[in-house]
Amino acid sequence: MTKMVRSRFNHEVGESVEGCKILGRSIVAPPDSVERRRGIYDYLVEVPSISVMACPSREAAPARDASTRSTPDEMGGRLIRRIPSR
């Protein structure tokens, strides 16, 4: 599957943009060094196919306790002391 990606950066065919391989390139607006303006490029890119499956990591994740705060034992026995305000 392919899609078009617009970018202000100049890439060559065969490089990758947004994780997709560039198949073709066209210039929308050429760069202008006098006005210090970058060019605008359209890239035809090949999108890697993604198989649609249930996420196994969510099913295999262990159930967590209701509390999210760690106990002093879990923190490695560090003691946190509060300094009173003056």
N, C-alpha and C positions, 0 to 999 in steps of 0.2 A: 504494500500500500504506500502511496506517496502523498505528500502535502506540500504546500507552499509556505515558506517562512521568510518574513521580511526582516532585514537586519541592517544596521548602519555600519557594520564591520565588513571589511573586504576579506573573503575567504575564497579558496580555490576549489575546483571540482575534486572530489575525493576526500576532502577534509570533513570534519563533523561539526554540525551546528545543533545545539540543543539535544545532543545525544543521537542525532540522526546523520546518516551519510549523505553528502551533497551529490546529487546526480546532474544538476544543471544550474546555471546562474544567468540572471539578466539584470541589467542596470536600470533602475527606476529613475534616479537622479544622479548624475555624475558628480564626483567630488570637485570642489572649487577652492583652490589654495589661496586665492586672493581674498575671498570672503571667509576663509577658514571654516569651511563647511564640509562635513563628511558626506560621502555618497550614500545613497540608499540602494540596497540590493535585494532582489527576490531570489530565493534559492528553492529549487525543487529538490526535496529530500525524501529518502526512503525511510519510512517509519518501521521499526522492528515490530514484528507481530507479537502480540501478547495473548497467551492462552487464558481464557476465562475459567478460573477455578475458584473454589472456596478457599479462603485464606487459612492454611493449616496452622499458622502461628497463633491465631486467636483461639482455635479449638484446643490446642495443646497447652495454652497458658494456664498456669496453676491459679486457683481461686485465691484472691487476696483477702486479708482481714479487713474489717470495716475501718480500723484505725490506720492512719497513714503516718503518724508521728513515731519516731524511733525512741526506744527506751535508752537510758544511760548505758546499759550493758551492750546494746546493739551499736552504740556510738563508739565503743572501744574504751569505755571507762573514763572518758574525758569529763572533767567537771567544768561546767560553765558558771562563772560567777558574775553577778550583776554588780556594777559599781553604782552606789547611790548618787543621785544628783546633788549638787551643792546648794 
